[in-house]
């Protein structure tokens, strides 16, 4: 085979690659993953503006505040929580996506753990809560957690 034919094969392979890339890019809508539409974020607050995350459960309060870099436990001061765990929790909370909506929010919240057993999470921008989240039970398959914005469904 001559060098001219080898070059021709490379040009042909390149053109096929470009066409494949062009068709693949057109077939997926913007923001989709694996052909599925992107899921909406659970929280709408800008994560860069969040300064404090407050968790309340069963009369106990845990306050995480932004530190350089990451997050640290402010209250209670003697809480045995590693900084990496606080960072991971806040990162997961701020980047969580809505997987599926369960019901319309008008039924009994107890089966979802969204009653008085829920963990109340206040995401604060400055000193006022930007978003309030109730964190309930783990779903039956163990792949997600039931959550609700304040009084929303």
C-alpha positions as CSV (number, residue, x, y, z in Angstrom):
1,X,0.0,0.0,0.0
2,X,1.4,3.4,-0.9
3,X,1.7,6.4,1.5
4,X,-0.9,8.2,-0.5
5,X,-3.5,5.5,0.3
6,X,-2.5,5.5,4.0
7,X,-3.0,9.2,4.0
8,X,-6.4,8.8,2.3
9,X,-7.5,6.3,4.9
10,X,-6.5,8.7,7.7
11,X,-8.5,11.5,6.1
12,X,-11.5,9.2,5.7
13,X,-11.3,8.1,9.3
14,X,-11.1,11.7,10.4
15,X,-14.1,12.7,8.4
16,X,-16.1,9.8,9.8
17,X,-15.1,10.8,13.3
18,X,-16.2,14.4,12.8
19,X,-19.5,13.2,11.4
20,X,-20.1,10.9,14.3
21,X,-19.3,13.6,16.8
22,X,-21.6,16.0,15.0
23,X,-24.5,13.6,15.0
24,X,-24.0,12.6,18.6
25,X,-23.9,16.2,19.7
26,X,-27.2,16.9,17.8
27,X,-29.0,13.9,19.3
28,X,-28.6,14.9,23.0
29,X,-30.4,18.0,24.3
30,X,-28.3,20.5,26.2
31,X,-27.8,19.5,29.8
32,X,-28.7,15.9,29.3
33,X,-26.7,12.9,30.6
34,X,-26.8,9.7,28.6
35,X,-29.7,10.9,26.5
36,X,-31.8,11.7,29.6
37,X,-32.7,15.3,30.5
38,X,-30.7,16.8,33.3
39,X,-32.3,16.6,36.7
40,X,-33.2,19.9,38.4
41,X,-31.2,20.9,41.5
42,X,-33.0,20.4,44.8
43,X,-31.8,23.7,46.3
44,X,-31.9,26.8,44.2
45,X,-29.5,28.8,46.5
46,X,-26.1,29.8,45.1
47,X,-23.6,27.6,47.0
48,X,-21.0,30.3,46.9
49,X,-23.2,32.6,49.0
50,X,-24.0,30.1,51.7
51,X,-22.1,30.9,54.9
52,X,-23.8,28.7,57.5
53,X,-25.7,25.4,57.5
54,X,-27.8,24.6,60.6
55,X,-29.1,21.1,61.4
56,X,-31.8,20.6,64.1
57,X,-32.9,17.1,65.1
58,X,-34.5,15.9,68.4
59,X,-33.6,19.1,70.3
60,X,-30.0,18.9,69.2
61,X,-28.4,21.6,67.0
62,X,-25.3,21.3,64.8
63,X,-24.0,24.4,63.1
64,X,-21.5,24.3,60.2
65,X,-19.9,27.4,59.0
66,X,-17.7,28.2,56.0
67,X,-14.0,28.1,56.8
68,X,-11.0,28.6,54.6
69,X,-11.0,26.1,52.9
70,X,-14.2,24.1,53.3
71,X,-16.5,23.9,56.4
72,X,-16.0,23.5,60.1
73,X,-18.3,22.7,63.1
74,X,-19.1,25.9,65.0
75,X,-21.7,24.5,67.4
76,X,-21.3,22.4,69.5
77,X,-17.7,23.3,69.8
78,X,-16.7,19.8,71.0
79,X,-18.5,17.9,68.3
80,X,-16.4,14.9,67.1
81,X,-17.1,15.5,63.4
82,X,-14.2,15.5,61.0
83,X,-13.8,18.6,58.8
84,X,-13.9,16.3,55.7
85,X,-17.3,14.9,56.7
86,X,-18.7,18.4,57.2
87,X,-17.3,19.4,53.7
88,X,-18.8,16.3,52.1
89,X,-22.2,16.8,53.7
90,X,-22.5,20.5,52.6
91,X,-21.2,19.7,49.1
92,X,-23.7,16.8,48.7
93,X,-26.5,19.0,50.1
94,X,-25.8,21.9,47.7
95,X,-25.3,19.7,44.7
96,X,-28.3,17.3,45.3
97,X,-30.7,16.8,42.4
98,X,-34.4,15.9,42.4
99,X,-34.5,12.2,41.5
100,X,-38.2,11.7,41.6
101,X,-41.2,13.4,43.3
102,X,-43.1,11.1,45.7
103,X,-46.7,12.2,45.9
104,X,-48.1,15.7,45.8
105,X,-47.2,16.8,49.3
106,X,-50.8,16.6,50.6
107,X,-50.7,13.1,52.1
108,X,-49.4,11.9,55.4
109,X,-45.6,12.7,55.7
110,X,-44.9,10.0,58.3
111,X,-44.2,7.2,55.8
112,X,-41.5,9.3,54.3
113,X,-40.0,10.3,57.6
114,X,-40.9,13.9,57.1
115,X,-42.8,14.3,60.3
116,X,-41.3,15.2,63.7
117,X,-38.5,12.6,63.1
118,X,-37.2,14.7,60.2
119,X,-33.9,16.6,60.3
120,X,-34.5,20.3,59.8
121,X,-31.7,21.9,57.7
122,X,-31.4,25.6,57.4
123,X,-29.2,26.9,54.6
124,X,-28.3,30.4,55.6
125,X,-27.0,33.2,53.4
126,X,-25.9,35.9,55.8
127,X,-28.1,35.5,58.9
128,X,-31.4,34.6,57.3
129,X,-32.4,31.1,56.1
130,X,-32.3,31.1,52.3
131,X,-33.8,27.6,52.1
132,X,-35.2,25.2,54.7
133,X,-35.1,21.5,54.1
134,X,-36.7,18.6,55.9
135,X,-34.6,15.5,55.5
136,X,-36.6,12.3,56.1
137,X,-36.2,8.5,55.7
138,X,-34.1,6.6,53.2
139,X,-36.1,5.2,50.3
140,X,-36.8,1.4,50.2
141,X,-34.0,0.7,47.8
142,X,-31.5,2.6,49.9
143,X,-30.5,4.8,47.0
144,X,-32.0,8.2,48.0
145,X,-33.4,10.2,50.9
146,X,-36.9,11.7,51.1
147,X,-36.6,15.5,51.4
148,X,-38.9,18.4,51.3
149,X,-38.4,22.2,51.1
150,X,-39.9,23.7,54.3
151,X,-43.7,23.4,53.8
152,X,-43.5,22.4,50.1
153,X,-44.6,19.0,48.7
